[in-house]
Amino acid sequence: MLLSGFNQEIYEKGLREEGWEAGIEEGRENGIKEGDLRAIRNMLDLGLSEEQISQKYSKELVEQVLQETTKI
């Protein structure tokens, strides 16, 4: 696509903004997941069962934490 200098600049700025917004959203999602994993680890440390924790968090997250703790 051939754009004039000004239009090219606007196009590139739009791409940068989209990338920036996507990066922020990805970081936010990763932060939420990491917080959930930390909470599950704490619940397990306090003696809650997998079934009890699965009432609040997905079984996949609980199993991920259990697998991580058995590797250590």
C-alpha angles and dihedrals in degrees: 000000000000114000132174116254094260094046091046089053092051091047093051092046089054091051091050091050092049090050092047092050091047090051092051092049092048091050091049092051092047091050093051091049092048090050090051091050091050091050091050091050090052092049091051090048088053090054102255114153125243089249093054093049091046089063088070104025133038119269088237092061092045091050091048090056092045091052091048092051094049091052092060 
